[in-house]
Amino acid sequence: MFDQNFMSLPGITPQEYSYLQSATQGLNEQQLRTFLMIYSGKRKNPSDMLLFCIIGLFLVPGLQRFIIGQIGMGILYLLTGGLCLIGSIIDIVNHKTLAFEHNQRMVFESMQMVRMSNF
C-alpha cells in the first residue's frame, strides 16, 4: 500500500523512491499519510526543475536556485548572469540532482513535522 502512495508522486525517480522507502520505514499508516501530505506540497518534480532551469537560462538567471531555497546562490546567479551562463547550463544538465537534493531536505523537514505532531 505504501508503494502506491509513493508512486503517485509526479516524476518520482527510482533514487527518490528508495530514499523515501528507507526514510519512512517504521511509520504507521496515519503518520505516512501525514508525511505524504506535507512532503508532496514541498517536493519539486525533476521535470519542473528542468523548466525552471531553462527559464533561468533565458529570462531570470538564478530562478531555479530561488525556487529550491538557495537564495544566496540565486542572487549570485542574478548578479552575474547565471555565472556568465555557465552555471545555468550546468544546472540544466544537473536538474535531476538539484531536484533530488532539494527533495532530500524536504523529506527531513517533513519527517520532523510528523514526529512533532505525535507529541
DSSP file (Angstrom, degrees, kcal/mol; ACC not computed):
  #  RESIDUE AA STRUCTURE BP1 BP2  ACC     N-H-->O    O-->H-N    N-H-->O    O-->H-N    TCO  KAPPA ALPHA  PHI   PSI    X-CA   Y-CA   Z-CA
    1    1 A M     >        0   0    0      0, 0.0     4,-1.3     0, 0.0     3,-0.3   0.000 360.0 360.0 360.0 -40.9    0.0    0.0    0.0
    2    2 A F  H  >  +     0   0    0      1,-0.2     4,-1.8     2,-0.2     5,-0.2   0.858 360.0  61.1 -63.3 -34.0    2.8    2.4    0.8
    3    3 A D  H  > S+     0   0    0      1,-0.2     4,-2.3     2,-0.2    -1,-0.2   0.886 100.7  53.1 -61.3 -39.4    4.4    1.8   -2.6
    4    4 A Q  H  > S+     0   0    0     -3,-0.3     4,-1.0     1,-0.2    -1,-0.2   0.878 106.3  53.8 -64.0 -37.3    1.2    3.1   -4.3
    5    5 A N  H  < S+     0   0    0     -4,-1.3     3,-0.4     1,-0.2     4,-0.3   0.910 111.2  44.5 -64.1 -42.0    1.4    6.3   -2.3
    6    6 A F  H >< S+     0   0    0     -4,-1.8     3,-1.5     1,-0.2    -2,-0.2   0.887 109.8  55.4 -69.4 -38.6    5.0    7.0   -3.4
    7    7 A M  H 3< S+     0   0    0     -4,-2.3    -1,-0.2     1,-0.3    -2,-0.2   0.689  95.6  67.7 -70.4 -16.5    4.3    6.1   -7.0
    8    8 A S  T 3< S+     0   0    0     -4,-1.0    -1,-0.3    -3,-0.4    -2,-0.2   0.616  75.7 102.7 -77.9 -10.6    1.5    8.7   -7.1
    9    9 A L  S X  S-     0   0    0     -3,-1.5     3,-1.3    -4,-0.3     2,-0.1  -0.593  84.9-111.7 -72.0 128.1    4.1   11.5   -6.7
   10   10 A P  T 3  S+     0   0    0      0, 0.0    -1,-0.1     0, 0.0    -2,-0.1  -0.382  92.0   2.1 -66.5 132.7    4.7   13.1  -10.2
   11   11 A G  T 3  S+     0   0    0      1,-0.2     2,-0.1    -4,-0.1    -3,-0.1   0.712  83.1 173.0  71.3  22.5    8.1   12.4  -11.7
   12   12 A I    <   -     0   0    0     -3,-1.3    -1,-0.2    -5,-0.2    33,-0.0  -0.425  19.2-147.4 -68.2 135.5    9.4   10.3   -8.9
   13   13 A T     >  -     0   0    0     -2,-0.1     4,-2.7     1,-0.1     5,-0.2  -0.626  24.3-112.3 -97.4 159.3   12.8    8.7   -9.7
   14   14 A P  H  > S+     0   0    0      0, 0.0     4,-2.4     0, 0.0     5,-0.2   0.867 119.1  54.4 -58.0 -35.4   13.9    5.3   -8.5
   15   15 A Q  H  > S+     0   0    0      2,-0.2     4,-1.9     1,-0.2     5,-0.1   0.928 111.2  43.3 -64.3 -45.5   16.5    7.0   -6.4
   16   16 A E  H  > S+     0   0    0      2,-0.2     4,-2.7     1,-0.2    -1,-0.2   0.886 111.9  55.4 -67.5 -38.5   13.9    9.2   -4.7
   17   17 A Y  H  X S+     0   0    0     -4,-2.7     4,-2.2     1,-0.2    -2,-0.2   0.935 110.2  43.9 -59.5 -48.9   11.6    6.2   -4.3
   18   18 A S  H  X S+     0   0    0     -4,-2.4     4,-2.1     1,-0.2    -1,-0.2   0.870 112.8  53.0 -67.4 -34.9   14.2    4.1   -2.5
   19   19 A Y  H  X S+     0   0    0     -4,-1.9     4,-2.3    -5,-0.2    -2,-0.2   0.914 109.9  48.3 -64.2 -42.6   15.2    7.1   -0.3
   20   20 A L  H  X S+     0   0    0     -4,-2.7     4,-2.2     2,-0.2    -2,-0.2   0.897 109.3  53.3 -64.6 -40.2   11.5    7.6    0.7
   21   21 A Q  H  < S+     0   0    0     -4,-2.2     4,-0.3     1,-0.2    -1,-0.2   0.930 113.4  42.1 -60.8 -45.0   11.1    3.9    1.5
   22   22 A S  H >< S+     0   0    0     -4,-2.1     3,-0.6     1,-0.2    -1,-0.2   0.872 115.0  50.7 -71.4 -34.6   14.1    4.0    3.8
   23   23 A A  H 3< S+     0   0    0     -4,-2.3    -1,-0.2     1,-0.2    -2,-0.2   0.841 113.6  43.6 -71.5 -32.7   13.2    7.3    5.4
   24   24 A T  T >< S+     0   0    0     -4,-2.2     3,-1.9    -5,-0.2    -1,-0.2   0.321  80.4 131.3 -97.9   9.1    9.6    6.4    6.2
   25   25 A Q  T <  S+     0   0    0     -3,-0.6     3,-0.1    -4,-0.3    -3,-0.0  -0.403  72.1  24.4 -61.5 131.8   10.4    2.9    7.5
   26   26 A G  T 3  S+     0   0    0      1,-0.3     2,-0.3    -2,-0.1    -1,-0.3   0.396  88.9 128.4  94.1  -3.1    8.6    2.4   10.8
   27   27 A L    <   -     0   0    0     -3,-1.9    -1,-0.3     1,-0.1     2,-0.1  -0.643  54.7-130.2 -84.0 142.9    5.8    4.9   10.3
   28   28 A N     >  -     0   0    0     -2,-0.3     4,-2.5    -3,-0.1     5,-0.2  -0.288  34.5 -92.3 -80.8 177.8    2.3    3.8   10.8
   29   29 A E  H  > S+     0   0    0      1,-0.2     4,-2.2     2,-0.2     5,-0.2   0.894 125.0  47.5 -61.9 -43.2   -0.5    4.4    8.2
   30   30 A Q  H  > S+     0   0    0      2,-0.2     4,-2.3     1,-0.2    -1,-0.2   0.915 112.6  49.0 -65.5 -43.2   -1.7    7.7    9.7
   31   31 A Q  H  > S+     0   0    0      1,-0.2     4,-2.8     2,-0.2    -2,-0.2   0.892 110.6  51.7 -63.1 -38.7    1.9    9.0   10.0
   32   32 A L  H  X S+     0   0    0     -4,-2.5     4,-2.9     2,-0.2     5,-0.2   0.906 108.9  50.0 -65.5 -41.2    2.6    8.1    6.4
   33   33 A R  H  X S+     0   0    0     -4,-2.2     4,-2.2     2,-0.2    -2,-0.2   0.930 112.6  47.1 -61.3 -44.3   -0.5    9.9    5.2
   34   34 A T  H  X S+     0   0    0     -4,-2.3     4,-2.3     2,-0.2     5,-0.2   0.928 112.5  50.2 -62.0 -45.3    0.5   13.0    7.2
   35   35 A F  H  X S+     0   0    0     -4,-2.8     4,-3.4     1,-0.2     5,-0.3   0.936 111.4  47.7 -58.1 -48.5    4.1   12.7    5.8
   36   36 A L  H  X S+     0   0    0     -4,-2.9     4,-2.4     1,-0.2    -1,-0.2   0.863 109.9  53.1 -64.1 -36.1    2.9   12.4    2.2
   37   37 A M  H  X S+     0   0    0     -4,-2.2     4,-0.8    -5,-0.2    -1,-0.2   0.931 116.5  38.4 -63.8 -44.9    0.6   15.3    2.6
   38   38 A I  H  X S+     0   0    0     -4,-2.3     4,-0.7    -5,-0.2     3,-0.5   0.943 119.1  47.2 -69.7 -48.3    3.4   17.6    3.9
   39   39 A Y  H >X S+     0   0    0     -4,-3.4     4,-2.2     1,-0.2     3,-0.9   0.875 105.0  57.9 -65.3 -40.4    6.1   16.2    1.5
   40   40 A S  H 3< S+     0   0    0     -4,-2.4    -1,-0.2    -5,-0.3    -2,-0.2   0.809 106.2  51.2 -64.7 -27.2    4.0   16.4   -1.7
   41   41 A G  H 3< S+     0   0    0     -4,-0.8    -1,-0.3    -3,-0.5    -2,-0.2   0.714 116.8  39.4 -78.0 -20.4    3.5   20.1   -1.1
   42   42 A K  H << S+     0   0    0     -3,-0.9    -2,-0.2    -4,-0.7    -1,-0.1   0.703  93.6  95.9-101.4 -23.6    7.2   20.7   -0.6
   43   43 A R     <  -     0   0    0     -4,-2.2     2,-0.5    63,-0.1    57,-0.1  -0.253  63.6-135.8 -75.0 157.8    8.9   18.5   -3.2
   44   44 A K        -     0   0    0     55,-0.3    59,-0.1    24,-0.0    -1,-0.1  -0.950  14.4-130.1-113.8 131.0   10.0   19.6   -6.7
   45   45 A N     >  -     0   0    0     -2,-0.5     4,-2.3     1,-0.1     3,-0.4  -0.613  17.6-131.0 -75.0 133.4    9.3   17.5   -9.7
   46   46 A P  H  > S+     0   0    0      0, 0.0     4,-1.8     0, 0.0    -1,-0.1   0.848 108.2  52.7 -57.3 -34.6   12.5   17.0  -11.8
   47   47 A S  H  > S+     0   0    0      2,-0.2     4,-1.7     1,-0.2     5,-0.1   0.865 108.8  49.5 -71.1 -33.4   10.7   18.0  -15.0
   48   48 A D  H  > S+     0   0    0     -3,-0.4     4,-2.5     2,-0.2    -1,-0.2   0.885 108.3  54.4 -66.8 -37.8    9.5   21.2  -13.4
   49   49 A M  H  X S+     0   0    0     -4,-2.3     4,-2.3     1,-0.2    -2,-0.2   0.881 105.0  53.4 -63.3 -37.6   13.1   21.8  -12.2
   50   50 A L  H  X S+     0   0    0     -4,-1.8     4,-2.2     2,-0.2    -1,-0.2   0.916 108.8  49.6 -61.9 -42.4   14.2   21.5  -15.9
   51   51 A L  H  X S+     0   0    0     -4,-1.7     4,-2.4     1,-0.2    -2,-0.2   0.920 110.6  49.4 -61.9 -44.2   11.6   24.1  -16.9
   52   52 A F  H  X S+     0   0    0     -4,-2.5     4,-2.3     1,-0.2    12,-0.4   0.882 110.4  51.6 -62.6 -37.4   12.9   26.4  -14.1
   53   53 A C  H  X S+     0   0    0     -4,-2.3     4,-1.6     2,-0.2    -1,-0.2   0.891 109.8  48.4 -66.8 -39.8   16.5   25.9  -15.3
   54   54 A I  H  X S+     0   0    0     -4,-2.2     4,-2.0     2,-0.2     5,-0.3   0.917 112.8  47.6 -67.6 -42.4   15.6   26.8  -18.9
   55   55 A I  H  X>S+     0   0    0     -4,-2.4     4,-3.0     1,-0.2     5,-1.6   0.889 110.6  53.9 -63.1 -37.8   13.7   29.9  -17.8
   56   56 A G  H  <5S+     0   0    0     -4,-2.3    -1,-0.2    -5,-0.2    -2,-0.2   0.816 108.1  50.4 -64.7 -30.9   16.7   30.7  -15.6
   57   57 A L  H  <5S+     0   0    0     -4,-1.6    -2,-0.2    31,-0.1    -1,-0.2   0.901 124.9  23.7 -73.0 -41.3   19.0   30.4  -18.6
   58   58 A F  H  <5S+     0   0    0     -4,-2.0    -2,-0.2     2,-0.1    -3,-0.2   0.769 135.7  12.4-100.9 -28.3   17.0   32.7  -20.9
   59   59 A L  T  <5S+     0   0    0     -4,-3.0    -3,-0.2    -5,-0.3    -4,-0.1   0.813 125.5  19.9-117.1 -58.6   14.9   35.1  -18.7
   60   60 A V  S > <S-     0   0    0     -5,-1.6     3,-2.0    21,-0.0     4,-0.2  -0.858  72.6-141.1-125.0  94.5   15.7   35.2  -15.0
   61   61 A P  T 3  S+     0   0    0      0, 0.0    -4,-0.1     0, 0.0    20,-0.1  -0.305  87.7  19.2 -57.6 131.9   19.2   34.0  -14.1
   62   62 A G  T >> S+     0   0    0     15,-0.2     4,-2.2    -9,-0.1     3,-0.5   0.440  79.7 129.3  91.0   0.4   19.1   32.1  -10.8
   63   63 A L  H <> S+     0   0    0     -3,-2.0     4,-2.5     1,-0.3     5,-0.2   0.909  73.5  53.6 -54.1 -44.0   15.3   31.3  -10.8
   64   64 A Q  H 3> S+     0   0    0    -12,-0.4     4,-1.4    -4,-0.2    -1,-0.3   0.850 108.5  49.8 -61.6 -34.4   16.0   27.6  -10.2
   65   65 A R  H <4>S+     0   0    0     -3,-0.5     5,-2.6     2,-0.2    -1,-0.2   0.880 110.3  49.3 -73.2 -38.1   18.1   28.5   -7.2
   66   66 A F  H ><5S+     0   0    0     -4,-2.2     3,-1.3     3,-0.2    -2,-0.2   0.915 108.3  55.2 -63.4 -41.7   15.5   30.7   -5.7
   67   67 A I  H 3<5S+     0   0    0     -4,-2.5    -1,-0.2     1,-0.3    -2,-0.2   0.860 109.4  45.6 -61.5 -37.9   12.8   28.0   -6.3
   68   68 A I  T 3<5S-     0   0    0     -4,-1.4    -1,-0.3    -5,-0.2    -2,-0.2   0.344 122.5-103.0 -92.3   8.7   14.8   25.4   -4.3
   69   69 A G  T < 5S+     0   0    0     -3,-1.3     2,-1.3    -4,-0.2     3,-0.2   0.580  80.8 130.6  89.1   9.5   15.5   27.9   -1.5
   70   70 A Q     >< +     0   0    0     -5,-2.6     4,-2.3     1,-0.2    -1,-0.2  -0.612  24.5 165.1 -94.2  75.1   19.2   28.7   -2.3
   71   71 A I  H  >  +     0   0    0     -2,-1.3     4,-2.5     1,-0.2     5,-0.2   0.882  69.3  52.7 -63.2 -42.8   18.7   32.4   -2.0
   72   72 A G  H  > S+     0   0    0      1,-0.2     4,-2.2    -3,-0.2    -1,-0.2   0.928 112.6  44.3 -60.8 -46.0   22.4   33.3   -1.9
   73   73 A M  H  > S+     0   0    0      2,-0.2     4,-2.9     1,-0.2    -1,-0.2   0.873 111.2  55.7 -66.0 -36.3   23.2   31.4   -5.0
   74   74 A G  H  X S+     0   0    0     -4,-2.3     4,-2.4     2,-0.2    -2,-0.2   0.914 109.0  46.0 -62.1 -43.0   20.1   32.8   -6.7
   75   75 A I  H  X S+     0   0    0     -4,-2.5     4,-2.6     2,-0.2     5,-0.2   0.911 112.5  51.2 -65.7 -42.1   21.3   36.4   -6.0
   76   76 A L  H  X S+     0   0    0     -4,-2.2     4,-1.7     1,-0.2     7,-0.4   0.930 112.2  46.1 -59.8 -46.4   24.8   35.4   -7.2
   77   77 A Y  H  X>S+     0   0    0     -4,-2.9     5,-3.8     1,-0.2     4,-0.6   0.903 112.6  51.7 -62.0 -41.3   23.4   34.0  -10.4
   78   78 A L  H ><5S+     0   0    0     -4,-2.4     3,-0.6     1,-0.2    -2,-0.2   0.910 113.4  42.8 -63.4 -43.2   21.1   37.0  -10.9
   79   79 A L  H 3<5S+     0   0    0     -4,-2.6    -1,-0.2     1,-0.2    -2,-0.2   0.748 120.5  40.9 -76.8 -23.5   24.0   39.5  -10.5
   80   80 A T  H 3X5S-     0   0    0     -4,-1.7     4,-2.6    -5,-0.2    -1,-0.2   0.265 113.9-107.2-109.3  11.6   26.5   37.5  -12.7
   81   81 A G  H <X5S-     0   0    0     -3,-0.6     4,-2.0    -4,-0.6    -3,-0.2   0.937  86.1 -41.3  65.4  46.0   24.1   36.5  -15.4
   82   82 A G  H  4XS-     0   0    0     -5,-3.8     6,-1.3     2,-0.2     5,-1.2   0.879 112.0 -56.4  68.2  37.8   24.0   32.9  -14.3
   83   83 A L  H >>5S-     0   0    0     -6,-0.4     3,-1.0    -7,-0.4     4,-0.6   0.956 111.1 -43.9  51.5  54.0   27.7   32.9  -13.7
   84   84 A C  H 3<5S-     0   0    0     -4,-2.6    -2,-0.2     1,-0.3    -1,-0.2   0.863 103.4 -68.1  58.8  40.2   28.2   34.0  -17.3
   85   85 A L  T 3X5S+     0   0    0     -4,-2.0     4,-2.1    -5,-0.2    -1,-0.3   0.119 123.4  97.7  71.2 -19.9   25.7   31.4  -18.4
   86   86 A I  H <>5S+     0   0    0     -3,-1.0     4,-2.4     1,-0.2     5,-0.2   0.927  82.5  48.0 -65.7 -44.7   28.0   28.5  -17.5
   87   87 A G  H  X<S+     0   0    0     -5,-1.2     4,-2.1    -4,-0.6    -1,-0.2   0.880 111.8  50.5 -63.2 -38.3   26.3   27.9  -14.1
   88   88 A S  H  > S+     0   0    0     -6,-1.3     4,-1.7     2,-0.2    -1,-0.2   0.889 110.4  49.1 -67.9 -38.3   22.9   28.0  -15.7
   89   89 A I  H  X S+     0   0    0     -4,-2.1     4,-2.0    -7,-0.3    -2,-0.2   0.909 110.8  50.5 -66.3 -41.7   23.9   25.4  -18.3
   90   90 A I  H  X S+     0   0    0     -4,-2.4     4,-2.3     1,-0.2    -2,-0.2   0.893 108.3  53.2 -62.4 -38.9   25.4   23.2  -15.6
   91   91 A D  H  < S+     0   0    0     -4,-2.1    -1,-0.2     2,-0.2    -2,-0.2   0.866 106.0  53.2 -64.7 -35.4   22.1   23.5  -13.7
   92   92 A I  H >< S+     0   0    0     -4,-1.7     3,-1.1     1,-0.2    -1,-0.2   0.930 111.5  45.7 -63.5 -44.0   20.2   22.3  -16.8
   93   93 A V  H 3< S+     0   0    0     -4,-2.0     3,-0.3     1,-0.2    -2,-0.2   0.880 120.8  39.3 -65.0 -37.8   22.4   19.3  -17.1
   94   94 A N  T 3X S+     0   0    0     -4,-2.3     4,-2.3     1,-0.2     3,-0.3   0.009  75.9 123.1-102.2  26.9   22.1   18.5  -13.4
   95   95 A H  H <> S+     0   0    0     -3,-1.1     4,-2.2     1,-0.2    -1,-0.2   0.845  74.0  53.0 -61.5 -33.8   18.4   19.4  -12.9
   96   96 A K  H  > S+     0   0    0     -3,-0.3     4,-2.5     2,-0.2    -1,-0.2   0.891 109.4  48.8 -67.7 -38.0   17.6   16.0  -11.6
   97   97 A T  H  > S+     0   0    0     -3,-0.3     4,-2.7     2,-0.2     5,-0.3   0.907 110.0  51.5 -67.0 -41.8   20.3   16.3   -8.9
   98   98 A L  H  X S+     0   0    0     -4,-2.3     4,-2.0    -7,-0.2    -2,-0.2   0.933 113.1  45.5 -59.2 -45.7   19.1   19.7   -7.9
   99   99 A A  H  X S+     0   0    0     -4,-2.2     4,-2.7    -5,-0.2   -55,-0.3   0.919 113.4  49.3 -64.9 -43.0   15.6   18.4   -7.5
  100  100 A F  H  X S+     0   0    0     -4,-2.5     4,-2.3     2,-0.2    -2,-0.2   0.911 110.8  49.1 -65.6 -42.3   16.7   15.3   -5.6
  101  101 A E  H  X S+     0   0    0     -4,-2.7     4,-1.7     2,-0.2    -1,-0.2   0.907 113.4  47.3 -63.9 -40.6   18.9   17.2   -3.2
  102  102 A H  H  X S+     0   0    0     -4,-2.0     4,-2.0    -5,-0.3    -2,-0.2   0.930 111.7  50.8 -63.6 -43.9   16.0   19.6   -2.5
  103  103 A N  H  X S+     0   0    0     -4,-2.7     4,-2.1     1,-0.2    -2,-0.2   0.838 104.9  56.9 -65.6 -32.7   13.6   16.7   -2.0
  104  104 A Q  H  X S+     0   0    0     -4,-2.3     4,-2.0     2,-0.2    -1,-0.2   0.925 107.9  47.6 -62.1 -43.5   16.0   15.1    0.4
  105  105 A R  H  X S+     0   0    0     -4,-1.7     4,-2.4     1,-0.2    -2,-0.2   0.885 111.1  51.6 -63.2 -37.7   15.9   18.2    2.6
  106  106 A M  H  X S+     0   0    0     -4,-2.0     4,-2.7     2,-0.2    -1,-0.2   0.841 105.8  54.7 -70.3 -32.4   12.1   18.3    2.3
  107  107 A V  H  X S+     0   0    0     -4,-2.1     4,-2.6     2,-0.2     5,-0.2   0.938 109.9  47.5 -62.1 -46.0   11.9   14.6    3.4
  108  108 A F  H  X S+     0   0    0     -4,-2.0     4,-2.1     2,-0.2    -2,-0.2   0.939 114.1  45.9 -60.6 -48.0   13.9   15.5    6.5
  109  109 A E  H  X S+     0   0    0     -4,-2.4     4,-2.0     1,-0.2    -1,-0.2   0.911 113.6  49.3 -62.2 -42.3   11.7   18.6    7.3
  110  110 A S  H  X S+     0   0    0     -4,-2.7     4,-2.2     1,-0.2    -1,-0.2   0.892 109.8  51.2 -65.3 -39.8    8.5   16.6    6.7
  111  111 A M  H  X S+     0   0    0     -4,-2.6     4,-2.6     1,-0.2    -1,-0.2   0.893 108.3  52.5 -64.5 -38.9    9.7   13.8    9.0
  112  112 A Q  H  X S+     0   0    0     -4,-2.1     4,-2.1     1,-0.2    -1,-0.2   0.906 109.6  48.9 -62.5 -40.4   10.4   16.3   11.7
  113  113 A M  H  X S+     0   0    0     -4,-2.0     4,-1.6     2,-0.2    -2,-0.2   0.887 111.2  49.4 -67.1 -38.3    6.9   17.7   11.4
  114  114 A V  H  X S+     0   0    0     -4,-2.2     4,-0.7     2,-0.2    -2,-0.2   0.920 112.2  48.2 -66.0 -43.4    5.4   14.2   11.5
  115  115 A R  H >< S+     0   0    0     -4,-2.6     3,-0.6     1,-0.2     4,-0.3   0.871 111.0  50.6 -65.4 -36.4    7.4   13.4   14.6
  116  116 A M  H >< S+     0   0    0     -4,-2.1     3,-1.0     1,-0.2    -1,-0.2   0.819 103.4  59.6 -70.7 -30.1    6.5   16.6   16.3
  117  117 A S  H 3< S+     0   0    0     -4,-1.6    -1,-0.2     1,-0.2    -2,-0.2   0.678  94.2  66.0 -73.5 -14.9    2.8   16.1   15.6
  118  118 A N  T <<        0   0    0     -4,-0.7    -1,-0.2    -3,-0.6    -2,-0.2   0.685 360.0 360.0 -78.3 -17.2    2.9   12.8   17.6
  119  119 A F    <         0   0    0     -3,-1.0    -1,-0.2    -4,-0.3    -2,-0.2   0.470 360.0 360.0 -85.7 360.0    3.6   14.6   20.9
